[in-house]
Amino acid sequence: MVAQFLDIITTAAFLYVVSSGLLLVFGVMKIINFAHGAMLTLGGYAALLCTKAGLNPWLGLPLAALIGGLAGILVERLAVRPLYARPLDAILATWGLGIVIGQLITLYFGRGVQFAEAPLTGTVNVLGESYSIYRLSVVAVAAALGGVLTLILRGTRLGLETRAVIMNEDLARGLGINSRLVRFLTFTLGSALAGIAGMLITPISSIDPNMGVPWLVNAFMLVLVSGHSLTTLVVSCLVLGGAQVLVSAYVNPILGGLTIAVLAAIILRIRPEGFARA
């Protein structure tokens, strides 16, 4: 029971880190960034570069954020900014650029499966159970990221302007807020968070050009259920991530991989607003 409880908490932490950047972009820009999976993959390869260079694996964290952020700047300027008024076209454009990024990764690194060194190894005793130190450390990282994002959104001018754009962009513009700059900064931050998430998931996953795809699917469903609230995202990750762990343990791991998508679809059918007003 202790191990399963820890699995639920750590799985929720991974899902939160993966989904938070996507949720920020969705909240401000009202589009789903389907290049998010490619940004995750870039973060994974940033970790691989650190491993090959013999560097401390934790240095992959700022490197992944930098690479993801730079990729986000390019995607926002080339694909998203010209299509602000056409959100469906913007979604399709991010999907296409995500494919392009994946192909560029394949050209440079090949299609082979590779592995990066974990920042932490070994286990620790938790209530009589040996559990991965690294998975527990990701809970701390997820909590820190959540705290920083909350501080930015609630304690800075950028956060105030971002919340204003989320609630009513036309009114925000009327008050003199540069919504285009807010969109740009939000998309860049969301992409940097995707890169960080990609680096963090590499110790529990192999690295290949398509590693971000399954994580993107789950993040997409979690964001739809959560709306644009970081708090409801935590709830969604705990509930749906916990269900995934339990189904994988007691029913079938393959069905476990489908759990988040299926449950999210059911929740949205019953409550179109998901957990946003729960």
Buried (B, 14 or more C-beta within 10 A) or exposed (E): EEBBBBBBBBBBBBBBBBBBBBBBBBBBBBBBBBBBBBBBBBBBBBBBBBBEEEEEBBBBBBBBBEBBBBBBBEBBEEBBBEBBEEBEBBBBBBBEBBBEBBEEBBEEBEEEEBEBBBBBEEEEEEEEBEBBBBBBBBBEBBEEBBEEBEEBBEEEEBBBBBBBBBEEBEEBBEEEBEBEEBBBBBBBBBBBBBBBBBBBBBBBBEBBBEBBBEBBBBBBBBBBBBBBBBEBBBBBBBBBBBBBBBBBEEEEEEEBBBBBBBBBEEBBEEEEEBBBEB
